[in-house]
Amino acid sequence: MHWRRAHFSSDFQDRDLPINAPASFIDLPAYFGRIGFTRDGRPAPTLDTLRALHLLHPQAIPFENLDVLLGRPVRINLSSIQKKLVTNKRGGYCYGNNLLFRSVLEALGFRVRSYAGRVLWGRDADAPMPSRTRMLLVVEIEHTRFLADVGFGGMTLSAPIVLQTGLEQITPHGAFRLEAAHTRDSELPAYVLQTLIDGHWKPIYHFDLDPQYQSDYEMSNHFVSTYPESVFVHNLLAARLAPGIRYGLFNRAFSVHDEREGTHKLELNVDELRRALADEIDIRLPDTPELDAVLARREHAGIDTLSLRRRPRCSRRRRAAAAISRRIIEARYSP
């Protein structure tokens, strides 16, 4: 990784921030085993530790909304999150992933604050501002603040980034930056997280530093998991990172984005959906007969073309390598 460090004074006073939800028991050894984190002794609350955990978490614990489609309640108290994401080897969306990550960081002695954002990814520039349904974290280490977020699906960060605008920051899965934004009727600092795609900066989400409480996330979680027009209620969403690769699934559209070779896209049938969820997304699938019915309905759902990247221009050698990679993927998902 290549980093340009930015140090600046920070008004990060406790009186301006919420007290996080009461701490419950977090099983650190189980979590470390789940994400493959190995280190002698208890890791110190340092930037190196934060980077290591932030890289491993989204590669081991995926983004997914199967419980919503199965009509199950999505509980976001710590014990339920640990059982689902750690013990049962499932995934979740932003609340489950980031609440778990926050609890781990706090147990290790990190100073963590929780905020909310508005998703801009895949929306037209002139579309109305959406509601605040994103959870994100800010971690302070030695007077420098970092944005941490392990739960944004296909565009999840794989490293924390410095909370400073106008700074291109290279992560293991692409370039990101923060740009200054405005929040109506508020003087709080506000930002837009962006990612670099095909030479253009694309917005991911807008957020400000308005403190959030557990009750705020409970309400937002209920909304996204039950509101009839929520994207989570009608669509299968799943994603996971791997070294140099992003796997994404929107209904039947399966995408594999390689940082060097571009993006390959396939449309999957029910059996292939099961295979992709179990293998590439790496979910221990729920043992219920309702799952096949849920996946079968995906065959009549739409394909999200906005969330899939176009293949970037590349050299003849890279195109040849990409063609080989595509044939391997297609062979895997052939009858």
N, C-alpha and C positions, 0 to 999 in steps of 0.2 A: 504494500500500500504506500501511496505517496500522500503526505499531508502537509498543508501549510497551516501552521498553528497560529491561532489568533488569541491573544491575551488582552483582556480589557476589564475595567472595573465593573462590578455587578451589584445592583441593588436587589439583593436576594434575601430580604428580611423576613423572618418568620411571621411577623405581624401582618404581612401582606399576603400570606399564603395559607391554604387550608391545612388542617391536621388530617393526615390520611386516615383511612378507615382503621379501626382497631386491628392490631396485628394478630393474626392467627398463626397456628403452627405451620411452618414451611419446612418440608422435608428436603433439605439441601442435598444430601447424598443421592436421593432418588432423582431429583432434578438433574444433578450433574451426570448421573448415569444415563438419563434419558437423552441428554444432548451430547454426550460423549466428551464431557469436560474432565480432564484429569490433571491434577496438580497436587504435589505433596503439601499437606497442611491446609489450613484455612486460607483461601485467597484474600489478599488485601484489597481494600476499596480503591484501586488505582485505575488509571486510564487503560493500562494494558489488560487488566482483568475485565473491564467493561467491554473493550473491543473483542476480547476472546469470547465472552458470553454472547455478545450481540451477533457475532458471526455464526456461532454454533446453533443458537436457538432456532432461527428460521430455516436452518437446514435439517433440523430434526423434528420440529413441531410445526406442522403445516397450518395454513389458512384454509378453513372449510366451514360449510354451513349445513351439513347433513341433518343435524337435529331439527333445524327449522323446517326443512322439507319433510321430515318424518313426523312433524306435529308435536315434537317433544319440547318441553320448556327448556330454555337456555339459562341456566343459573350461573351467576358470576360471583358468588361468594368463594373464598379461597379454597375451602375444602372440596367443593364441587369442581372447581377448576383443576385442582391437583388430581382428583380422581379421574377426570376425563382426559386431560392433556398429558399427564405423567403416567399414572397407573394403567389406564386403558389405552394409551398410545393413540389418542385421537388428536384432533386439532381444534381450532376455534377461529373466531375473527378477532377484531382489535381488542375487545374487552377481555376475553379470556387470555389471549397471549400477553397483552401488556400488563394486566393485573398480576398475572403469574410472574412476569419478568420484574415488575416493580417490587413484589414481595421478596424475591430472591435478592435483588440489589439492596433493599433495606436491611435484610437479615445480615448482609455482608458489611454493612456500615456505610453504604453510599447515601448521599443526600439526594432524594428523589422527589419531584413534584409532578402532579398530574394535571393535564390540560385537555382541551377538546378542540376539534377542528371540523372544517367543512370540506367535503370531498369535491374537488374540481376535475379529477381525472376522468376523461371521456366525455366531458360536458362542453357544449358550445361556449365560446367566450362571452356571448351576450345572453346566456341563460341566467335565470334568477339565481341568487345566492342560495344554496341548499342549507338545510338545518345542520346543527352541530352534532354529528353522529360519529365522530372519530375520537378515539382516545389516543393520546401520545404522552410521552414522558420527557422531562427535562432533568438532567443529572448534573450536579455541580461538583467539580473536582478541582481543588486548588484554585478557587476563584474564577474558573472558566466553566461556562455552561455548555452542555451538549444536548442536542435533540436525540432521543432514543425512541425507536418505534419498531417492534418486531412483528407487527400484525397488519400490514397493508397489502395482503394478497400478492399479486404478481409484481408489484413495485415496492415490496418491503425493503427497507434499508438493511444492509448486512454489516453496517458499522455505524457508530454514533457520529454525528457531524457537529461541528462547532456552531453554536447559536450566534452566528454573525452573518450579516447580509453581504452580498456581492463577492462571495468567496467560493470559487469552484472547488469542490472537495471530492476526491477520488476514493471510491470504496471498492471492495472486491467485486461488486456487481454494478459498476457504472459510476458516472459523475452526477453529483447533486449540488444544489446550491439553495440558499435562502434569499429571498428578495423581500424588501420592506413592503408592507401592505397597510391598509387603513381599516379600522373598525368603526362603523357608524356610531356616533354618540358615546365614544369611548376614547380615552387617552392612553389605554394600555398598549404596549408594544405588540405589533401584529406582523405576521410573516406569511409568505407563500413558499412552500417547498416545491422545488422544480427538479426535473431530471433532464439530462441531455440525450436526445434521440435524433439520430440522423442529422446532427449539426444544429438542431433547434431545441430550445429550452421549453419543456412542456410542464404545465402546472399539475401538481398532485393533490395538495390540499392547502387550505388557508387556516391559520390558527392565530390566537392571541394568548396572552398570559393572564387570562381570567381564571382564577383558581376553580378547580372542580372537586366535587365531593363524591363519595361512593353512591349517594342517592342520585346524583346527576347521571352517573353511568347506568344505574338501575333503570331509570326512566328511558334513556336513549336505547339501551339494550332491548327493553320491552317494545319500543317503537319499531326498531329495525327488524325484530324477529316476528312481529305480529301484524304490523300495518299492512293492509291489503295491497298497497302500491309499492311496498318496499322491494328493492331488487333481491333481497335475501329470501323473500317469501315465494317467489316464482321461478328462481333460477338456481341452478347448481353452480356454486363457486368454490374453487379449490386452487391452491398454489403452494409451491415449496421451492426453496432455493437449494442448489447443489453447487459444488465448486465450479465457478464460471458459468453456471446455467440457471435459468429460471424456468420452472415448469408452471404452466397455467391451464386452468380448465374453466370454461364458461359453457354450461350445458354440454353439448356434444363437441364443442370446439376445443381441441387439445393443442397447446402450443409449447414448443421447446425453443427457448431463446438462448443461444450460445453467444457469449460476449465477442467471440472471434468469427463465428461462422454465420451469424444472423439468426433468423427465426424460421422454424418449420411448423406448419399447421396441418392438422388432420381432423376429420370429422369421424367420431367414434360411434359404434353401436353399443348396445347395452353390455354385452360381454366385454368389449374393449374399455368401456367406462369403468367397469369393476376392476379390470386389470390396471388401468392407469391410476385409479384411486388407491389401490393396494400397493402398487409397485413404485411408480414415479412420485405420486403425492405422498406415499408411505403412510397410509391410514390403516389402522386395524378396523376393518369395516364392521359396523353393527350387525350382530347376528339376529336379524329380523326379516321375515318374509316380505315386509313392507318395502324393503330397500329396492328390490327388483322393480316394483311398481313405480317407485320414485324415479329410478333411472330410466324406465321405459317412457315416462312422460317427457324426459329430456329430448326424446327423438322428435317431439312435436314442438319443441321450444326453439327460439331463435338463436342465431349465432352472433356473438358480440364481436363485430369487426373493429370497434373503436379501441378495445383493450389489447389488440394484437399488433405488435410492431411490424412494420415493413422490413424486409431484408435490406440491410445497407449495401451500398455499392462496395465491391471488393475485388481483389485481384483474381486472375484466372486460377491460380493455385488454390486460393481460398474458396472460390466457387466450386472447384473440383472436390475439395474436402467436404464442403457443405453438401454436395450431391451425394457423396458416399454416406454421410451422416443421415441424410434424409432417407436413403434406401434402407439403412439399418432400422430406422424408426418405423418405416412403412412395413418392413418385413415382420417386425415385432407385432404389429397390429393388423396383420393379414390373417384370414381364416386358416 
